[in-house]
Amino acid sequence: RNAGEKAERVLTKMIEMHGRELVRYEEEVGRPYDIADPGNNQRKIVTPDRNAYTSVITAHTSRSSSYSSSHSGPQKAEGVLTRLLEEYTRTSDPNLRPDAACF
């Protein structure tokens, strides 16, 4: 496996853990986790942000990532960017707001 695939696996695990932790936090604390202002929370939870997604995009497009097709890396990076854009649109989480580094 290459760096892009490894990085994407870690991001996927973070996303899954975040979903579980949101539910657990609300059950424990009695109110939803404040994604927009984590300082308002009693504790922090795993929260993938723009930097996590950007790191995966970079790993997919780096020269050290080897793919069977020269276009696979950029296509995979585009898929991660699409996930980021969809998640930002769905949640309006300011920590997921894409910036120039994402593109």
Secondary structure, 3 states (H helix, E strand, C coil): CCHHHHHHHHHHHHHHHHHHHHHHHHHHHCCCCCCCCHHHCCCCCCCCCHHHHHHHHHHHHCCCCCCCCCCHHHHHHHHHHHHHHHHHHHHCCHHHCCCHHHC
